[in-house]
Amino acid sequence: MSTVLERTKAPARERARTVGRRRRKGLVGALYAAPTAVMVGLFFVVPLLLVVWMSLHRWPLLAPPTLNVPDNYTKIGDNQLVGSAVWFTVKYTVLLTVLLFGLALGLALLVQRRRRGVGFFRTAFFLPMAVGFASASLLFLGLLSDEIGPINGFLRWLGVVDGYISWTSGSGTSALSSAMLLVLWRFAGFNMLILLTGLQAIPLEIYEAARIDGAGRWQIFRRVTLPLLRPTIALVLTMMTTGSLLAFDQFWILTRGGPDNTTTSLVMVIYREAFIKLDLGSAAAISVALLVALVVVNVVQLGVLRRRSS
C-alpha cells in the first residue's frame, strides 16, 4: 500500500519541483529586466504621459497651466505653418528615403565580396557616422557658405558658375538639396553596414544553386537577394522614415527653415511653438499628433514588408 502511495506522490512532487524551478527562473528574469524597465519608465513612459498631459492644457512657459481641452489640437489645423511643414516633411521623407536607401544598398553590394582593399572602402564609407550630426551640419554650413566656403571658389575655377551661389538660403530647392546631401553623406555608410550584415547572412549555397539553374545576376538579385533581405530592408526603411519625419538639426543649422519657411520641418515648428512663442501646450499637442502619425506609418510599413516577405 505504501509503495502505491509513493508512486502516486512522486509525479506530484516532480510537478511541484518543476513549478518551483519555473518560478525561480521567472523571478531571476524579472530581476535582470528590472533595471531596464525602470529606465524605460523614467525616460520614456513618464515623459510621454507628461507630454500628453501638457497637450491638454494652455501652458505658457513662465505661467501656470490651465486646462483647455481640446483647443491645442483644434488649433493645429488653423496653423498655416504646420500645414506647409507637413507637406515639406513628407516630401523630404519620400525623396531622402528613396535616395538614401538606393545609395546604401549600392554601397553594400559594392563591398559585399571579400577582396583586396574592400576593408578600406567599408571603413571609408562608414567613417562619416563618427562625426556628430550637429558638427557635420556646421561643417557643411562652412563648406557651402557663399562667403568663406570653398565650394563656390572651386566651381568658379572650373568655370561652372560666374558668381557666388547661396546654397543654403538662395532658394528652397538649393536649401533642400544641401540638407539632403549632408544626410546622404553622413548616414549612407551606417545603413550600408546594416544592409551588408543582411547580405552576408544569406547562405552562399543559395547563390550557387541559382547559378547552376542558369540564373543571371539580375535574376539572382531580384529572385534571391531582395526576398531574403526583406527583414533587413524593413528595419532600414523604418529607421530612415522615422529619422526623416523627425528631421531638425540639418535644417535648423543649415537653413534656419528658410528661405520663407520653405525648409521648415514639423520638429522645427514644435521648437518654435515651445521656445519662441513660449506655448508648451501647443508644442505638446503637435508632438502627440506627430507621434501618432509615426506609429501609423511604421505599422503600415512593417505590415506591408512582412506580408510581402511571407
Secondary structure, 3 states (H helix, E strand, C coil): CHHHHHHHHHHHHHHHHHHHHHHHHHHHHHHHHHHHHHHHHHHHHHHHHHHHHHHCEECECCCCCEECCCHHHHHHHHCHHHHHHHHHHHHHHHHHHHHHHHHHHHHHHHCCCCCCCHHHHHHHHHHHHHCCHHHHHHHHHHHCCCCCCHHHHHHHHHCCCCCCCCCCCCCHHHHHHHHHHHHHHHHHHHHHHHHHHHHHCCCHHHHHHHHHCCCCHHHHHHHHHHHHHHHHHHHHHHHHHHHHHCCCHHHHHHCCCCCCCCCCCHHHHHHHHHHCCCEHHHHHHHHHHHHHHHHHHHHHHHHHHHHHHC
